């Protein structure tokens, strides 16, 4: 697969994963700026390690013990449900029924909640660690599902989906580290609408 075909195949995974990475980044930044970076980064690292174990164990188990046709059926149904959920949310947001996803508002709310809890500087910040861990783990599981869903067509599709997710993670993390602020100008609703349409 040449670079252009890989980029085209990786685009849906890249777009969908970007949305999840932006959401995780918002929480990690809120924890880091209010409670300190040690707990925030420790929670992020622990979540990444947990995700690696989950993906490795489940990936091997799925490939080894589940019939390929059953797996394709299950992934197809989940893909359809996932796509319909994103499409529904995007349409409701465009219609004004549901508020647009506002990373700045989420960031400010998290910062206020974390500051209200207080922090003893000499102790390890378990609250910050757990909050960062939970955010990265949940969003990471969604990224893993996105990769599996877009990669279900075969080895080339799986490789493209993996590279798309990796590129999204590197880009979002790099921009977030450089700005030290949530990525508020990412058109999440448009991206979710597009991915939802692709999935359904």
C-alpha positions in Angstrom: 0.0 0.0 0.0 1.6 3.3 -1.1 1.5 6.4 1.1 -1.5 8.0 -0.6 -3.7 4.9 -0.3 -2.6 4.5 3.3 -3.5 8.2 4.0 -7.0 7.8 2.4 -7.6 4.5 4.3 -6.4 6.0 7.5 -8.5 9.2 7.3 -11.7 7.9 8.9 -9.8 6.4 11.9 -7.7 9.6 12.1 -10.8 11.9 12.2 -12.7 9.7 14.7 -9.7 9.2 16.9 -8.9 12.9 16.9 -12.3 13.7 18.5 -11.5 11.2 21.3 -8.0 12.4 21.9 -9.2 16.0 22.1 -11.7 15.0 24.8 -9.0 13.2 26.8 -6.5 16.0 26.4 -9.0 18.5 27.9 -9.3 16.5 31.1 -5.6 15.8 31.3 -4.8 19.5 30.9 -7.4 20.4 33.6 -5.8 18.0 36.0 -2.3 19.0 35.2 -2.8 22.8 35.5 -4.8 22.6 38.7 -3.4 19.6 40.7 0.1 19.2 39.2 1.6 17.3 36.3 2.9 14.4 38.3 -0.5 12.9 39.0 -1.9 13.9 35.6 1.0 12.3 33.7 1.0 9.2 35.9 -2.7 8.6 35.3 -2.2 9.1 31.6 0.7 6.6 31.6 -1.2 4.0 33.7 -4.2 4.3 31.4 -2.0 3.8 28.3 -0.4 0.7 29.9 -3.9 -0.6 30.8 -5.1 0.0 27.2 -2.0 -1.8 25.8 -2.8 -4.9 28.0 -6.5 -4.9 27.2 -5.9 -4.5 23.5 -3.2 -7.2 23.5 -5.2 -9.7 25.5 -8.5 -9.1 23.8 -6.9 -8.9 20.4 -5.2 -12.3 20.7 -8.3 -13.8 22.3 -10.6 -12.5 19.5 -8.3 -13.7 16.7 -7.7 -17.1 18.3 -11.0 -18.1 19.7 -13.8 -16.3 17.8 -14.9 -17.4 14.4 -14.0 -14.7 11.8 -17.6 -14.5 10.4 -19.0 -14.1 13.9 -16.4 -11.4 14.7 -17.2 -9.6 11.5 -21.0 -9.7 12.2 -20.5 -8.4 15.8 -18.1 -5.7 14.7 -20.4 -4.7 11.8 -23.4 -4.4 14.2 -21.3 -2.4 16.7 -20.0 -0.2 13.9 -23.5 0.6 12.8 -24.7 1.4 16.3 -21.7 3.5 17.0 -22.1 5.4 13.7 -25.8 5.9 14.3 -25.1 7.2 17.8 -22.6 9.8 16.5 -24.9 10.8 13.6 -27.9 11.2 16.0 -25.9 13.4 18.4 -24.5 15.5 15.6 -27.9 16.1 14.1 -29.4 17.0 17.5 -26.5 19.4 18.0 -27.0 21.0 14.6 -30.8 21.3 15.3 -30.1 23.0 18.6 -31.8 20.3 20.7 -28.5 19.3 22.4 -25.8 21.9 23.2 -22.6 21.7 21.1 -19.7 20.0 22.8 -17.7 22.9 24.3 -14.1 21.9 25.3 -13.5 25.3 26.9 -16.6 24.9 29.1 -15.6 21.4 30.1 -12.1 22.5 30.8 -13.3 25.4 33.0 -15.8 23.2 34.9 -13.1 20.5 35.5 -10.7 23.1 36.8 -13.3 24.6 39.1 -14.2 21.2 40.5 -10.6 20.2 41.0 -9.6 23.5 42.7 -12.6 23.1 45.0 -11.3 19.8 46.3 -8.0 21.3 47.4 -4.6 19.7 47.4 -2.0 19.0 50.0 1.3 19.6 48.2 3.3 16.9 50.2 1.0 14.0 49.4 0.6 12.1 46.1 -2.4 13.5 44.3 -4.6 10.4 43.9 -7.6 12.4 42.8 -5.7 13.9 39.9 -4.2 10.6 39.0 -7.5 8.8 39.0 -9.3 11.5 37.0 -6.6 11.5 34.3 -6.5 7.7 34.3 -10.3 7.4 33.9 -10.5 10.0 31.1 -7.6 8.5 29.1 -8.8 5.0 29.6 -12.4 5.7 28.5 -11.4 7.7 25.5 -8.7 5.2 24.7 -11.2 2.4 24.7 -13.2 4.4 22.2 -10.2 4.8 20.0 -9.5 1.1 20.2 -13.0 0.4 19.2 -12.7 2.8 16.3 -9.5 1.1 15.1 -11.1 -2.3 15.3 -14.2 -1.1 13.5 -12.4 0.6 10.6 -9.8 -2.2 10.5 -12.3 -5.1 10.4 -12.0 -5.4 6.6 -8.5 -7.0 6.7 -4.9 -6.5 7.4 -4.4 -3.5 5.2 -7.4 -1.8 6.7 -6.3 -2.6 10.2 -2.8 -1.2 9.6 -4.4 2.0 8.1 -6.7 2.3 11.0 -3.9 1.9 13.5 -1.7 4.5 11.7 -4.7 6.9 11.5 -5.2 6.6 15.3 -1.5 7.0 16.0 -1.2 10.1 13.8 -4.3 11.6 15.5 -2.8 10.9 19.0 0.6 12.4 18.1 -1.0 15.5 16.4 -3.5 16.2 19.2 -1.0 15.6 21.9 1.7 17.7 20.2 -0.7 20.7 19.7 -2.0 20.4 23.2 1.5 20.4 24.7 2.5 23.3 22.6 -0.6 25.4 23.4 -1.1 24.1 27.0 -4.8 24.8 26.5 -7.8 22.7 25.3 -8.3 22.5 21.6 -11.5 24.5 21.4 -11.5 25.2 17.6 -11.7 21.6 16.5 -15.0 21.2 14.7 -16.0 18.1 16.7 -19.6 18.1 15.7 -18.8 18.2 12.0 -16.2 15.5 12.4 -18.7 13.3 14.3 -21.3 13.9 11.7 -18.9 12.9 8.9 -17.6 9.8 10.7 -21.2 8.8 11.7 -22.2 9.1 8.0 -19.2 6.9 7.0 -20.0 4.3 9.6 -23.6 4.0 8.6 
